[in-house]
């Protein structure tokens, strides 16, 4: 990679970091590309050169946050030897992530409940590594599962936990308090899944 390419990649990453702060502070609707340009000390054209549009910037933000989230999950689950412990970490981190980034994620969750499903189709499923980890957990819980059934269960698990998040966006109850309940319910589903 040339020095110029490295500098462009670094510039894009720095813009994403600044955009992340703005999305998380003000939300998608209130975030202004002009504000990002002013804070970053670049032109609006420079931002659009990297991201094409505000929606493109938002999608890059989501991808960037997924990369960070995936690294944190891997780091937190590497030393765990229990299946339930790994699944609990995922639920806790997912719930916490939504709570911490509620302002930024509200746009996608509230305006389109299928936003992330569509995002995954367009972006070579960024959670693939996590889904593989979860599928192995489910095969450990239910020895009758083959790879395909375990992956199917993984998709259901993520939809199940997304349901808790969607409900939280509506009622703003104690999402973290739902962790054990979500885990318990889904493990019972996994044990009987065929």
C-alpha positions in Angstrom: 0.0 0.0 0.0 1.4 3.4 -1.0 1.9 6.2 1.5 -0.9 8.1 -0.3 -3.3 5.1 0.1 -2.3 4.8 3.8 -3.0 8.5 4.4 -6.4 8.2 2.7 -7.3 5.2 4.8 -6.2 7.0 8.0 -8.1 10.1 7.0 -11.2 8.1 6.4 -10.8 6.3 9.8 -10.4 9.7 11.6 -13.5 11.0 9.9 -15.4 7.9 11.0 -14.3 8.4 14.5 -15.5 12.0 14.5 -18.7 11.0 12.7 -19.3 8.4 15.4 -19.2 11.0 18.1 -21.6 13.2 16.3 -24.1 10.4 15.4 -24.0 9.2 19.0 -24.4 12.7 20.4 -27.0 14.1 18.1 -28.6 11.1 16.2 -28.9 10.6 12.5 -31.5 13.2 11.9 -29.7 16.1 13.7 -26.2 15.2 12.6 -25.0 17.6 9.9 -22.2 16.8 7.5 -21.3 20.5 7.6 -20.7 20.2 11.4 -18.5 17.1 10.8 -16.5 19.0 8.2 -16.0 22.0 10.5 -14.9 19.7 13.5 -12.6 17.7 11.3 -11.2 20.7 9.5 -12.0 19.4 6.0 -14.4 20.4 3.3 -17.8 18.9 2.9 -16.6 17.7 -0.5 -13.8 15.7 1.1 -16.4 13.9 3.3 -18.6 13.1 0.3 -15.5 12.0 -1.6 -15.1 9.2 1.0 -18.8 8.4 1.8 -20.9 9.7 -1.2 -23.8 10.8 1.1 -24.9 11.2 4.6 -26.6 7.7 4.4 -23.3 6.3 3.1 -21.5 7.9 6.0 -24.1 6.3 8.4 -23.6 2.9 6.8 -19.8 3.3 7.2 -20.4 4.3 10.8 -22.5 1.1 11.3 -19.7 -1.1 9.7 -17.1 0.6 11.8 -19.0 0.0 15.0 -19.6 -3.6 14.1 -15.9 -4.1 13.6 -15.2 -2.6 17.1 -18.1 -4.7 18.6 -16.8 -7.9 17.0 -13.3 -7.4 18.4 -14.7 -6.7 21.9 -16.8 -9.9 21.7 -13.8 -12.0 20.6 -11.7 -10.6 23.4 -14.3 -11.1 26.1 -15.2 -14.7 25.0 -11.7 -16.0 24.3 -11.0 -17.0 27.8 -14.5 -18.4 28.6 -15.0 -22.1 28.5 -18.8 -22.2 29.1 -21.3 -22.0 26.4 -23.8 -20.0 28.5 -21.0 -17.6 29.5 -20.2 -16.9 25.9 -23.9 -16.3 25.0 -24.4 -14.2 28.1 -21.4 -12.0 27.1 -22.9 -11.5 23.6 -26.4 -10.5 25.0 -24.8 -8.2 27.6 -22.6 -6.5 25.1 -25.3 -6.2 22.5 -27.7 -4.7 25.0 -25.1 -2.3 26.4 -24.0 -1.3 22.9 -27.5 -0.3 22.0 -28.0 1.6 25.2 -24.7 3.5 24.8 -25.4 4.3 21.1 -29.2 4.7 21.4 -29.2 8.2 19.8 -27.2 7.0 16.8 -29.0 3.7 16.3 -32.5 5.0 17.0 -32.7 6.1 13.3 -32.2 2.6 11.9 -34.2 0.7 14.6 -37.2 3.0 14.7 -37.5 3.8 11.0 -36.8 0.4 9.6 -36.9 -2.7 11.9 -35.3 -4.6 9.1 -32.4 -2.2 8.6 -29.8 -4.5 9.9 -31.1 -7.5 8.0 -30.8 -5.5 4.8 -27.4 -4.1 5.9 -26.1 -7.6 6.3 -27.2 -8.6 2.8 -25.4 -5.6 1.3 -22.3 -5.9 3.4 -21.1 -9.5 3.3 -22.5 -10.3 6.8 -20.2 -8.4 9.1 -21.2 -10.6 12.1 -20.1 -13.8 10.4 -17.4 -14.6 12.9 -19.8 -14.0 15.8 -22.4 -16.1 14.2 -20.0 -19.0 13.8 -19.1 -18.7 17.5 -22.8 -18.7 18.4 -23.5 -21.7 16.2 -20.8 -23.7 18.0 -22.4 -22.7 21.3 -25.8 -24.0 20.2 -24.2 -27.3 19.0 -22.8 -27.7 22.4 -26.2 -27.1 24.0 -28.0 -29.4 21.6 -25.9 -32.3 20.3 -28.5 -33.1 17.7 -27.9 -30.0 15.7 -26.0 -30.1 12.4 -24.1 -27.0 11.1 -27.1 -25.8 9.1 -29.5 -26.1 12.0 -27.1 -24.5 14.4 -26.6 -21.5 12.1 -30.4 -21.2 11.6 -30.7 -21.1 15.4 -28.1 -18.4 15.5 -30.2 -16.2 13.2 -33.2 -16.9 15.4 -31.2 -16.0 18.5 -30.1 -12.7 17.1 -33.7 -11.9 16.0 -34.8 -12.8 19.5 -32.4 -10.5 21.2 -33.2 -7.8 18.6 -36.8 -8.0 19.8 -35.7 -7.1 23.4 -33.8 -4.1 21.9 -36.8 -3.0 19.8 -39.0 -3.2 22.9 -36.5 -1.2 24.9 -36.5 1.6 22.3 -40.3 1.9 22.9 -40.5 1.6 26.7 -37.0 2.4 27.9 -37.1 -0.1 30.7 -34.0 -1.8 32.2 -32.7 -3.6 29.2 -29.7 -5.1 31.0 -32.0 -6.7 33.6 -33.4 -8.7 30.7 -30.1 -10.5 30.0 -30.6 -13.6 32.1 -34.3 -13.9 31.1 -33.3 -13.7 27.4 -30.5 -16.3 27.9 -32.7 -18.7 29.8 -35.6 -18.5 27.3 -33.4 -19.0 24.3 -31.3 -21.9 25.8 -34.6 -23.7 26.5 -35.5 -23.1 22.8 -32.1 -24.4 21.7 -32.3 -27.5 23.7 -35.5 -28.6 22.0 -34.7 -27.3 18.5 -34.5 -29.8 15.7 
